[in-house]
Amino acid sequence: MEKIYMDNNATTAVKPAVLEAMLPYFCEQFGNPSSVHWAGQMVGGAIDTAREQVAKLLNCSAAEVIFLSCGSEGDNHAIKGTAEALKEKGNHIITTTVEHPAVLETCEALEKDGFEVTYLKVDQDGMLDLAELEAAITDKTILISVMWANNETGNIYPIDEIGQIAKKHKVRFHTDAVQAVGKVPVDVRKANVDMAVISGHKIGAPKGIGAMYLRRGTRISRFMHGGHQERFRRAGTHNVPGIVGLGLACELALENMDKDYTYVRNLRDKLEQGILSNIPDVKLNGHPNADLRLPNTLNVSFDFIEGESLLLFFDMKGIAASSGSACSSGSLEPSHVMGAMGVDVVLAHSSTRFSLSAENTESEVDFVLEELPKIVQRLRDMSPLYQRADPTPLSCDECRMVQKACV
Amino acid sequence: MYTEKVMDHFSNPRNVGEVENANGVGEVGNASCGDIMRISLQVEDNVIKDVKFKTFGCGAAIATSSMVTELAIGKTIDEALVLTNQAVAEALDGLPAAKMHCSNLAADALHEAIKDYRDQNS
């Protein structure tokens, strides 16, 4: 059975060139770059090169790049480090209801410590009202945190405009750029961002490596205490192979950005149009204008059926995608992003994300378009909600077993 | 994550649909939690002659629905009423812990259908 991977927003395969570049840094050039001897000095240059490669992709200076372990660490560092450093100035943070849990849960944790957080709502297309954002700023606001692009819908937020608002009100601006980087231009200077976080494994580098852009002069508390690495901004022995891999992945992303955008977007558009025109009762989740979404992401809901069942049938055909259903998210609630967009609960349970990469082919898209209608129809024929005359039971009072879980 | 038996009942579900001329129908679950199970049955002389299901839900929800129809068919309604959700899960060689709670409602749906039959025929 052919394996078709369309879950690249979850993670990507390491690019062969990236792996090759990393390999010498395990057994041969294994030194600790902090050591003065030959072994340590062998690897220092590799880290400098990688830092330049990351800086070039983000359009910042190399000194503004901090290597860390993952996107979640970067988001935690940026938000908690700002809260701690600026707590004398204020205690108010503005973010959105559709952020990644690395941002949302960090903000919720700060609320318990006395910070106040405004969670901006989104409209049915998943977009923000910038007037509302600006109006939320008070003299106590120390941070605005808005993701560059959403991992579930692919929606791209107007980071340049938010950067202008932040600048005007002299409020620090953090963006989780994990999904955007490598897919669309991420220019931190142009966008007037103070902190931006990226993750290696979303762009063909391995898991366990990420980076944060920290604008020169931005005061932030240490997150990881210990050694002097990263100019005292992040302790811990450098993950040299990971850093080398991230650097090359950034260089390749920059080199191929225009080509990959066009290629991946054509595939995604074909998949999107094929699904929307061939399957009835389907809803697109995210902005209807495809220019305002990442080129690789398609999120659709198939009415009357549940997402995990759909993924299991996909899996039997070798197709890997993901779902916003409660069962797939590991919680009792469907996706918080679908909830924030006001997506009907049945549709939220059936939300399905296809996230492509330049490794996908047109014949893979054709295969999915051939198999998908059959799978959807099969599950609909099994569903008590399909072609139903009575209203859909929504209230938890009707079910004794799950009542407790739903409250 | 799922046992072979669960995957068998999920990918080849038994007794899908609605029993024609059903004399008992039961439905449990709700859309918020992502699981709705509907059982229709035909009872003759206190014996379940035919039973079918329709389910909106995850793999476990569909597999337990399919299994409960297999377990119920041919049983008297008194026998079927002592069938538990736990017994359905065991017949499938178990379910992941997270699913025991939310997606294991098939016996409840069966009991609702029997209750409906009794209400109609009392």
Interface residues (C-beta under 8 A of the other chain):
Chain A: F304 I305 E306 E308 S309 L312 F313 M316 S325 A326 C327 G330 L332 P334 V345 V346 H349 D381 M382 S383 P384 L385 T392 P393 L394 S395 C396 E398 C399 R400 M401 V402 A405 C406
Chain B: M7 F10 S11 P13 V16 E27 V28 G29 N30 A31 S32 C33 G34 D35 I36 M37 R38 K54 T55 F56 G57 C58 G59 A60 A61 I62 N85 A98 K99 H101 C102 S103 N104 L105 D108
